Amino acid sequence: MVCKPLDWEHPKEELDKCFDLDLKKPYVLSDMRGGYLSTPTINMYTGLLSSNNLRNFNIELHDFDLHDEMVSILNGLQKQGFKINKKVLDFVKNNRQTLENEGLLMKGILAHVNLKEAFDLMRKSYYINKDIKGVCSLDSLLKELGIRAQKARYEDFIIRLVSAYEDYVFYLPAFMDFRGRIYRCGILHFHERDLARSFIEFADNQEEGCKQSVKDIVAISAAFKYKKFYDYDDALQWYKDNHNTIYASDQSLICFAKSASDPFQFIAKVLSKDDVQEYDRIPISQDAAASAYQIMSYLLLNEEMARRTNLIPHTDGKIQDVYTCILKDLKTYLYHQINDKSKIDIIESKLDRKLIKILFMPLIYGKTLNSMENDIRQRYGQLINVVEELISRIGSTKARSENNMNEPLDDFRNLKTWLTRACQNAEDETKGRLPIRNRIWKALVRGAEQEGKIGSRTVGQRKGEVLIPGRSRMTRECHVRFLREGCDTTTYQARRAVHGAASLLTWSMHIALSRRLAAYPRSSHFQEDPRLDLV
């Protein structure tokens, strides 16, 4: 990486094999050569596309001008030299102990732990200590230890790698994926995690002198690495208000970084902000706002979605967040469908922007309904433990009367009945366009009847009341075993209610998003068809 990578070009031996012998233009995009591995042999193959399976990317080139433009862009990008930001490196080395104590870095000793011996000691300590068995499982402890050790090794490797590249100018070869996005090679580039990105700066850029506008841009960039803002002026004002506190000491800067969304990039911008010589070498990055939805809004000429994804400026002049907008639309839909505040509170307790992004960001790339349902279950499954603890406390209180003990159980039974009706309403409203009846929504009874009785009542006596997703008999039986394992009738009902809520929420999201997209007006160029029919 300290030598410039070769330019991307089509091999001459391949040009001779082209069908158009006069133009001698490239035929297949995946046959481009360049970067550092220009003459691969046997199974080693490095092309312009970042994939090993060439059959998936057999892209033919018919326009030589477009090919030449694409290659010139990639070659220009990988000719850009980079250097290590010494200020950030020195800051991390001098304050590593403090960064570890504050949780910004993992303990350095974990990077050199023998995991086999550590796992053996963990198992031995777990079986000796009886109290910890009621708090967490052995598998969760071993998994957590492995994750922390791996993270510590990564951080230690990045710091050692950056120290080795200090005072060198290095280059990052560029590649493309199947969507046309440009990626870099290695683990020290702008597509990596926060720590790696904070160490990189441009090399040998021309100085333009001290300009207040450039100074403000760096300050705004630092503010955005701390938290999100909806206006650039607000970000600049926040930085000015906290300037003296941030620069008070290294400890004060670390305290601010602890609350930042990208702590090490925040530190990098702060350390370089007041140095005039660093202005043109500081990378200023801005992530695309839901780029896939930007492309979709462009292809569909959907102006409202384009504004929500910041493809075009919004009327209020503020930065928009498409996932927050989807969250608001979904809540509006749920408020309209559900009139019971207690049920709304159950769903809203875990419904936030993070869950919406997990569900809808990969949806446009082909995320399946089953995958979405699993994500929701993982989020709402935490409520099961709370419900079971509540029920156990009620059951252990002998002073309560029988009627008082049944009050919370009635809420779960009502929730169960409501879920069934809501699912039926969702199915009716889609008019058969969503494959609910035969694929997802099936009565639990058909799988549970194979399991026999639950407590003193059979599942068949409650036929039609409980719905749990399952495509096959085996899937339904697995759900029943999981829900019934190690619990009584009351706990079983609580578990079914939570899992039913997760399933309902999945379909509610689909219906709400489909209706919202269908309501978006087209551009004025399409007056003859003012509505989009996306459902």
C-alpha positions as CSV (number, residue, x, y, z in Angstrom):
1,M,0.0,0.0,0.0
2,V,3.0,2.3,0.1
3,C,3.3,2.0,-3.7
4,K,0.7,3.3,-6.1
5,P,-1.6,0.6,-7.4
6,L,-1.7,-0.1,-11.1
7,D,-4.4,1.7,-13.2
8,W,-7.5,-0.3,-14.1
9,E,-7.4,-1.3,-17.8
10,H,-8.4,-4.1,-20.0
11,P,-5.6,-6.7,-20.8
12,K,-4.3,-6.5,-24.3
13,E,-4.5,-10.2,-24.7
14,E,-8.2,-9.9,-23.9
15,L,-8.7,-7.1,-26.4
16,D,-7.5,-9.3,-29.2
17,K,-10.3,-11.7,-28.4
18,C,-13.1,-9.1,-28.6
19,F,-15.7,-9.6,-31.3
20,D,-15.3,-6.0,-32.5
21,L,-11.7,-6.1,-33.7
22,D,-11.9,-2.5,-35.1
23,L,-12.8,-0.7,-31.9
24,K,-10.8,-3.1,-29.6
25,K,-13.1,-2.2,-26.8
26,P,-13.5,-4.2,-23.5
27,Y,-16.1,-7.0,-23.7
28,V,-16.7,-8.1,-20.1
29,L,-16.4,-5.8,-17.1
30,S,-15.1,-8.5,-14.8
31,D,-12.0,-9.0,-17.0
32,M,-10.6,-5.6,-16.0
33,R,-7.1,-5.7,-14.4
34,G,-5.5,-3.3,-12.0
35,G,-4.8,-2.6,-8.4
36,Y,-2.0,-4.6,-6.8
37,L,-2.8,-8.1,-8.2
38,S,-2.6,-7.6,-11.9
39,T,-1.5,-11.1,-13.0
40,P,-3.4,-13.6,-11.0
41,T,-2.8,-17.3,-11.5
42,I,-4.7,-20.6,-10.7
43,N,-7.6,-19.7,-8.4
44,M,-6.4,-16.2,-7.6
45,Y,-8.5,-13.7,-9.4
46,T,-8.8,-10.0,-8.7
47,G,-11.0,-8.0,-11.0
48,L,-12.6,-4.6,-10.9
49,L,-15.7,-6.1,-9.2
50,S,-15.4,-7.1,-5.5
51,S,-16.7,-10.6,-6.0
52,N,-15.1,-14.0,-6.5
53,N,-18.1,-15.4,-8.4
54,L,-17.7,-14.1,-11.9
55,R,-20.8,-15.8,-13.2
56,N,-22.9,-13.3,-11.2
57,F,-21.2,-10.3,-12.8
58,N,-20.7,-11.1,-16.4
59,I,-21.5,-7.5,-17.4
60,E,-20.9,-6.6,-21.1
61,L,-19.6,-3.2,-22.1
62,H,-21.0,-1.7,-25.2
63,D,-20.2,2.0,-24.7
64,F,-16.5,2.7,-24.7
65,D,-16.9,6.3,-23.5
66,L,-18.8,5.2,-20.4
67,H,-16.2,2.6,-19.7
68,D,-13.4,5.1,-20.0
69,E,-15.1,7.6,-17.7
70,M,-15.7,4.9,-15.0
71,V,-12.1,3.7,-15.2
72,S,-10.7,7.3,-15.0
73,I,-12.7,7.9,-11.8
74,L,-11.5,4.8,-10.1
75,N,-7.9,5.4,-11.2
76,G,-8.1,9.0,-9.9
77,L,-9.4,7.8,-6.5
78,Q,-6.7,5.2,-5.9
79,K,-4.0,7.7,-6.9
80,Q,-4.9,9.8,-3.9
81,G,-2.3,9.4,-1.1
82,F,-3.2,9.2,2.6
83,K,-1.2,9.6,5.8
84,I,-1.7,8.8,9.4
85,N,-3.2,11.5,11.6
86,K,-0.4,11.8,14.2
87,K,-2.4,13.9,16.6
88,V,-5.0,11.2,16.9
89,L,-2.4,8.4,17.2
90,D,-0.5,10.3,19.9
91,F,-3.7,11.1,21.8
92,V,-4.8,7.4,21.8
93,K,-1.4,6.2,22.9
94,N,-1.0,8.8,25.7
95,N,-4.6,8.3,27.0
96,R,-5.1,4.6,26.3
97,Q,-5.6,3.7,29.9
98,T,-8.3,6.4,30.3
99,L,-10.0,5.4,27.1
100,E,-10.1,1.8,28.4
101,N,-11.5,2.9,31.7
102,E,-14.2,4.9,30.0
103,G,-15.2,2.0,27.8
104,L,-14.1,3.6,24.5
105,L,-11.4,0.9,24.0
106,M,-11.4,-2.7,25.2
107,K,-8.8,-3.7,27.8
108,G,-5.5,-4.3,26.1
109,I,-4.8,-7.5,28.0
110,L,-7.8,-9.1,26.3
111,A,-6.0,-8.9,23.0
112,H,-3.4,-11.4,24.3
113,V,-5.7,-13.8,26.1
114,N,-5.5,-17.5,25.3
115,L,-9.2,-18.1,24.6
116,K,-9.1,-21.9,25.1
117,E,-7.7,-21.4,28.6
118,A,-10.0,-18.5,29.3
119,F,-13.1,-20.6,28.3
120,D,-11.9,-23.5,30.5
121,L,-11.6,-21.1,33.5
122,M,-14.9,-19.6,32.7
123,R,-16.7,-23.0,32.7
124,K,-15.0,-24.0,36.0
125,S,-15.9,-20.7,37.7
126,Y,-19.5,-20.9,36.4
127,Y,-20.1,-24.4,37.9
128,I,-18.5,-23.5,41.2
129,N,-20.6,-20.3,41.6
130,K,-24.2,-21.3,42.1
131,D,-25.6,-17.8,42.4
132,I,-24.6,-16.8,38.8
133,K,-26.6,-19.7,37.3
134,G,-29.8,-17.9,38.1
135,V,-28.6,-14.7,36.4
136,C,-27.2,-15.8,33.0
137,S,-26.3,-18.9,31.1
138,L,-22.8,-20.3,30.5
139,D,-23.2,-19.9,26.7
140,S,-24.0,-16.2,27.0
141,L,-20.9,-15.7,29.2
142,L,-18.6,-17.6,26.7
143,K,-20.1,-15.7,23.8
144,E,-19.6,-12.3,25.5
145,L,-16.0,-13.2,26.4
146,G,-15.3,-14.2,22.8
147,I,-16.8,-11.0,21.4
148,R,-14.8,-8.8,23.8
149,A,-11.5,-10.6,23.0
150,Q,-12.1,-10.3,19.3
151,K,-12.9,-6.6,19.6
152,A,-9.7,-6.1,21.7
153,R,-7.6,-7.9,19.1
154,Y,-9.0,-5.8,16.3
155,E,-8.3,-2.5,18.2
156,D,-4.8,-3.6,19.1
157,F,-4.1,-4.6,15.5
158,I,-5.4,-1.3,14.1
159,I,-3.2,0.7,16.5
160,R,-0.1,-1.4,15.7
161,L,-0.8,-1.1,12.0
162,V,-1.3,2.7,12.2
163,S,2.0,3.0,14.1
164,A,3.8,1.0,11.4
165,Y,2.4,3.3,8.6
166,E,3.3,6.5,10.5
167,D,5.3,9.0,8.3
168,Y,4.5,6.9,5.2
169,V,2.2,7.9,2.3
170,F,0.0,5.0,1.4
171,Y,-2.7,4.3,-1.2
172,L,-6.0,2.4,-1.2
173,P,-7.0,0.5,-4.3
174,A,-10.6,1.0,-5.4
175,F,-13.1,-1.7,-6.4
176,M,-16.8,-1.7,-7.3
177,D,-19.7,-3.9,-6.1
178,F,-22.6,-5.1,-8.2
179,R,-24.5,-1.8,-7.4
180,G,-21.8,0.4,-8.8
181,R,-20.6,1.5,-5.3
182,I,-16.9,2.1,-4.8
183,Y,-15.1,0.2,-2.0
184,R,-11.6,0.1,-0.7
185,C,-9.3,-2.8,0.1
186,G,-8.0,-3.8,3.5
187,I,-9.0,-2.8,7.0
188,L,-7.7,0.8,7.1
189,H,-10.0,2.8,4.9
190,F,-13.2,5.0,5.0
191,H,-15.6,2.0,4.9
192,E,-14.2,0.6,8.1
193,R,-15.2,1.2,11.7
194,D,-14.9,4.4,13.7
195,L,-11.4,3.7,15.1
196,A,-9.8,3.0,11.8
197,R,-11.4,5.9,10.0
198,S,-10.2,8.4,12.6
199,F,-6.6,7.7,11.9
200,I,-6.7,8.6,8.1
201,E,-6.1,12.0,6.6
202,F,-5.2,13.2,3.1
203,A,-1.5,13.7,2.1
204,D,0.1,16.6,0.3
205,N,-3.0,18.7,-0.4
206,Q,-2.5,22.3,-1.5
207,E,-3.0,24.8,1.2
208,E,-5.5,27.5,0.5
209,G,-4.9,29.7,3.6
210,C,-7.1,30.1,6.6
211,K,-10.7,30.6,5.7
212,Q,-13.5,31.0,8.2
213,S,-15.8,29.0,6.0
214,V,-13.4,26.0,6.0
215,K,-13.0,26.4,9.7
216,D,-16.8,26.3,10.2
217,I,-17.1,23.2,8.0
218,V,-14.7,21.3,10.2
219,A,-16.6,22.4,13.3
220,I,-19.9,21.3,11.8
221,S,-18.4,18.0,10.9
222,A,-17.2,17.5,14.5
223,A,-20.6,18.3,15.8
224,F,-22.3,15.8,13.5
225,K,-19.9,13.1,14.8
226,Y,-21.2,13.8,18.2
227,K,-24.9,13.6,17.5
228,K,-27.5,14.2,14.7
229,F,-28.7,17.6,13.9
230,Y,-31.5,18.8,11.6
231,D,-29.8,22.0,10.6
232,Y,-26.2,23.0,9.9
233,D,-26.5,26.2,11.8
234,D,-27.7,24.4,14.9
235,A,-24.6,22.1,14.7
236,L,-22.2,25.0,14.4
237,Q,-23.9,26.8,17.3
238,W,-23.6,23.6,19.5
239,Y,-19.9,23.4,18.8
240,K,-19.4,27.1,19.7
241,D,-21.3,26.7,22.9
242,N,-19.3,23.7,24.0
243,H,-15.9,24.8,22.6
244,N,-14.3,25.8,25.8
245,T,-15.4,22.7,27.7
246,I,-14.3,20.4,25.0
247,Y,-10.8,21.9,24.8
248,A,-10.4,22.2,28.6
249,S,-8.3,19.0,28.9
250,D,-7.8,15.6,27.4
251,Q,-10.1,14.2,30.1
252,S,-12.8,16.6,29.1
253,L,-12.5,15.7,25.5
254,I,-12.8,12.0,26.4
255,C,-15.9,12.7,28.4
256,F,-17.5,14.3,25.4
257,A,-16.4,11.5,23.1
258,K,-17.9,8.9,25.4
259,S,-21.4,10.3,24.5
260,A,-20.6,10.8,20.8
261,S,-22.1,8.6,18.1
262,D,-18.6,8.3,16.5
263,P,-16.2,9.0,19.4
264,F,-12.8,8.6,17.7
265,Q,-13.8,10.6,14.6
266,F,-15.2,13.3,16.9
267,I,-11.8,13.3,18.6
268,A,-10.0,13.5,15.3
269,K,-12.1,16.5,14.1
270,V,-11.6,18.4,17.4
271,L,-7.8,17.9,17.5
272,S,-7.5,19.1,13.9
273,K,-10.0,21.9,14.0
274,D,-7.8,24.8,15.2
275,D,-4.7,23.8,13.1
276,V,-4.6,25.9,9.9
277,Q,-2.2,23.4,8.3
278,E,-4.6,20.6,8.6
279,Y,-7.7,22.0,7.0
280,D,-7.2,20.5,3.5
281,R,-6.1,17.2,4.9
282,I,-9.1,16.5,7.1
283,P,-11.6,14.1,5.5
284,I,-15.2,15.4,5.7
285,S,-17.6,12.5,5.2
286,Q,-21.4,12.6,4.9
287,D,-23.3,9.3,4.7
288,A,-26.0,9.0,2.1
289,A,-29.5,9.3,3.6
290,A,-31.1,5.9,2.6
291,S,-29.4,5.8,-0.8
292,A,-31.6,2.9,-2.0
293,Y,-34.8,4.9,-1.2
294,Q,-33.2,7.9,-3.0
295,I,-32.8,5.8,-6.1
296,M,-36.3,4.5,-5.8
297,S,-37.7,8.0,-5.4
298,Y,-35.8,9.0,-8.5
299,L,-37.0,6.1,-10.6
300,L,-40.6,6.6,-9.5
301,L,-40.4,10.4,-9.7
302,N,-41.7,10.6,-6.2
303,E,-41.0,14.1,-4.9
304,E,-42.1,13.5,-1.3
305,M,-39.8,10.5,-0.9
306,A,-37.0,12.5,-2.5
307,R,-37.4,15.2,0.1
308,R,-37.5,12.7,2.9
309,T,-34.3,11.2,1.8
310,N,-32.6,14.6,1.2
311,L,-32.3,14.0,-2.5
312,I,-33.9,17.4,-3.0
313,P,-34.1,20.1,-0.3
314,H,-37.1,19.9,2.0
315,T,-39.5,22.9,2.2
316,D,-38.6,23.6,5.8
317,G,-34.9,23.6,5.0
318,K,-34.0,21.0,7.6
319,I,-32.2,17.7,7.2
320,Q,-34.8,14.8,7.0
321,D,-34.6,11.3,8.3
322,V,-36.6,8.8,6.2
323,Y,-36.6,6.2,9.0
324,T,-38.1,8.6,11.5
325,C,-40.7,9.5,8.9
326,I,-41.6,5.8,8.5
327,L,-41.8,5.4,12.2
328,K,-44.2,8.3,12.5
329,D,-46.4,6.9,9.7
330,L,-46.4,3.5,11.3
331,K,-47.4,4.9,14.7
332,T,-50.2,6.8,13.0
333,Y,-51.4,3.6,11.4
334,L,-51.3,1.7,14.7
335,Y,-53.2,4.4,16.5
336,H,-55.9,4.2,13.9
337,Q,-56.1,0.4,14.2
338,I,-55.8,0.0,17.9
339,N,-58.0,1.8,20.4
340,D,-56.6,0.3,23.6
341,K,-53.9,2.4,25.1
342,S,-52.4,-0.5,27.1
343,K,-51.8,-2.5,23.9
344,I,-50.3,0.6,22.2
345,D,-47.9,0.9,25.2
346,I,-46.8,-2.7,24.8
347,I,-45.9,-2.2,21.1
348,E,-44.4,1.3,21.6
349,S,-42.1,0.1,24.4
350,K,-39.7,-1.4,21.8
351,L,-40.7,0.4,18.7
352,D,-38.0,2.9,17.9
353,R,-36.0,4.2,14.9
354,K,-33.3,1.5,15.4
355,L,-35.9,-1.2,14.9
356,I,-37.4,0.5,11.9
357,K,-33.9,0.9,10.2
358,I,-33.1,-2.8,10.9
359,L,-36.4,-3.8,9.1
360,F,-36.6,-1.3,6.2
361,M,-33.1,-0.6,5.2
362,P,-32.4,-4.1,3.8
363,L,-36.0,-4.5,2.7
364,I,-35.4,-2.9,-0.6
365,Y,-32.5,-5.3,-1.2
366,G,-34.7,-8.4,-0.7
367,K,-35.2,-8.9,3.1
368,T,-37.8,-11.5,3.6
369,L,-40.9,-11.4,5.8
370,N,-39.5,-14.3,7.9
371,S,-36.3,-12.3,8.5
372,M,-38.3,-9.2,9.5
373,E,-40.4,-11.3,11.8
374,N,-37.3,-12.8,13.5
375,D,-35.9,-9.3,14.1
376,I,-39.1,-8.2,15.7
377,R,-39.2,-11.3,17.9
378,Q,-35.7,-10.7,19.1
379,R,-36.7,-7.2,20.1
380,Y,-40.0,-8.0,21.7
381,G,-38.9,-11.3,23.1
382,Q,-37.3,-9.5,26.0
383,L,-40.8,-8.8,27.3
384,I,-41.3,-12.5,27.9
385,N,-38.9,-12.5,30.8
386,V,-40.6,-9.4,32.3
387,V,-44.0,-11.1,32.0
388,E,-42.8,-14.3,33.5
389,E,-41.2,-12.5,36.4
390,L,-44.4,-10.6,37.0
391,I,-46.4,-13.8,37.0
392,S,-44.0,-15.6,39.3
393,R,-44.3,-12.7,41.8
394,I,-48.1,-12.8,41.7
395,G,-48.1,-16.6,42.2
396,S,-45.7,-16.4,45.1
397,T,-47.8,-13.9,47.0
398,K,-50.2,-16.1,49.0
399,A,-52.0,-13.1,50.5
400,R,-53.7,-12.3,47.2
401,S,-57.1,-13.6,46.6
402,E,-57.9,-15.8,43.6
403,N,-59.8,-13.0,41.9
404,N,-56.9,-10.5,42.3
405,M,-54.4,-13.0,40.9
406,N,-56.5,-13.4,37.7
407,E,-56.7,-9.7,36.9
408,P,-53.3,-9.5,35.1
409,L,-54.1,-12.8,33.3
410,D,-57.3,-11.4,32.0
411,D,-55.3,-8.6,30.3
412,F,-53.2,-11.2,28.5
413,R,-56.3,-13.1,27.5
414,N,-57.8,-9.9,26.1
415,L,-54.6,-9.1,24.3
416,K,-54.7,-12.6,22.8
417,T,-58.2,-12.1,21.5
418,W,-57.4,-8.7,20.2
419,L,-54.4,-10.0,18.3
420,T,-56.5,-12.6,16.6
421,R,-59.1,-10.1,15.5
422,A,-56.5,-7.6,14.3
423,C,-54.8,-10.3,12.3
424,Q,-58.1,-11.1,10.6
425,N,-58.7,-7.4,9.9
426,A,-55.3,-7.1,8.4
427,E,-55.9,-10.1,6.1
428,D,-59.3,-8.7,5.0
429,E,-58.0,-5.3,4.3
430,T,-55.2,-6.6,2.0
431,K,-57.9,-8.3,-0.1
432,G,-55.8,-11.3,-0.7
433,R,-52.8,-9.5,-2.2
434,L,-50.5,-10.5,0.7
435,P,-50.0,-14.2,1.2
436,I,-51.2,-14.3,4.8
437,R,-53.7,-17.1,5.0
438,N,-51.7,-19.9,3.5
439,R,-48.1,-18.9,4.3
440,I,-47.9,-17.0,7.6
441,W,-51.2,-16.8,9.6
442,K,-52.3,-20.2,10.7
443,A,-54.1,-21.3,13.8
444,L,-51.8,-22.6,16.5
445,V,-54.3,-25.3,17.2
446,R,-53.3,-27.3,14.1
447,G,-49.8,-27.7,15.4
448,A,-50.6,-27.7,19.1
449,E,-53.1,-30.5,18.9
450,Q,-50.2,-32.9,18.3
451,E,-48.8,-31.9,21.7
452,G,-51.9,-32.8,23.7
453,K,-53.2,-30.8,26.6
454,I,-51.9,-27.7,28.3
455,G,-52.7,-27.7,31.9
456,S,-56.3,-28.8,32.4
457,R,-57.6,-27.5,29.1
458,T,-56.9,-28.6,25.6
459,V,-55.8,-26.2,22.9
460,G,-58.7,-27.4,20.8
461,Q,-61.1,-25.7,23.2
462,R,-59.5,-22.4,22.3
463,K,-59.5,-23.0,18.6
464,G,-59.4,-19.8,16.5
465,E,-58.2,-17.6,19.4
466,V,-54.4,-17.8,19.0
467,L,-52.4,-17.3,15.9
468,I,-48.7,-18.1,15.6
469,P,-46.8,-18.0,12.3
470,G,-45.6,-21.2,10.8
471,R,-45.3,-22.5,7.2
472,S,-45.4,-26.2,8.0
473,R,-46.5,-28.7,10.6
474,M,-42.9,-29.1,11.8
475,T,-42.5,-25.3,12.2
476,R,-45.7,-25.0,14.2
477,E,-44.7,-27.9,16.4
478,C,-41.3,-26.2,17.1
479,H,-43.1,-23.0,18.1
480,V,-45.3,-25.0,20.5
481,R,-42.4,-26.8,22.1
482,F,-40.5,-23.5,22.5
483,L,-43.4,-21.7,24.0
484,R,-44.5,-24.5,26.3
485,E,-41.1,-25.7,27.5
486,G,-40.6,-25.3,31.2
487,C,-43.7,-23.2,31.9
488,D,-47.2,-23.6,33.2
489,T,-50.5,-22.5,31.5
490,T,-50.3,-18.9,32.6
491,T,-46.7,-18.4,31.4
492,Y,-47.6,-20.1,28.2
493,Q,-50.4,-17.7,27.5
494,A,-48.1,-14.7,28.2
495,R,-45.5,-16.1,25.8
496,R,-48.1,-16.5,23.1
497,A,-49.3,-13.0,23.5
498,V,-45.8,-11.5,23.1
499,H,-45.0,-13.6,20.0
500,G,-48.4,-12.8,18.5
501,A,-47.7,-9.1,19.0
502,A,-44.4,-9.5,17.1
503,S,-46.1,-11.2,14.2
504,L,-48.9,-8.7,14.0
505,L,-46.4,-5.8,14.1
506,T,-44.6,-7.3,11.1
507,W,-47.7,-7.3,8.9
508,S,-48.8,-3.9,10.2
509,M,-45.5,-2.4,9.0
510,H,-45.9,-3.9,5.6
511,I,-49.5,-2.6,5.2
512,A,-48.6,0.8,6.6
513,L,-45.6,1.2,4.2
514,S,-47.5,0.0,1.2
515,R,-50.4,2.4,1.9
516,R,-48.0,5.3,2.5
517,L,-46.1,4.7,-0.8
518,A,-49.4,4.3,-2.6
519,A,-50.5,7.7,-1.3
520,Y,-47.4,9.6,-2.6
521,P,-48.4,11.7,-5.6
522,R,-46.3,11.4,-8.8
523,S,-44.6,14.3,-10.4
524,S,-46.5,16.9,-12.4
525,H,-45.3,15.2,-15.6
526,F,-47.7,12.3,-15.0
527,Q,-51.0,14.1,-14.6
528,E,-52.9,11.2,-16.3
529,D,-51.9,8.8,-13.5
530,P,-51.7,10.9,-10.3
531,R,-51.5,7.9,-7.9
532,L,-48.9,5.1,-7.5
533,D,-50.3,1.7,-7.3
534,L,-47.5,-0.1,-5.4
535,V,-49.6,-2.4,-3.2
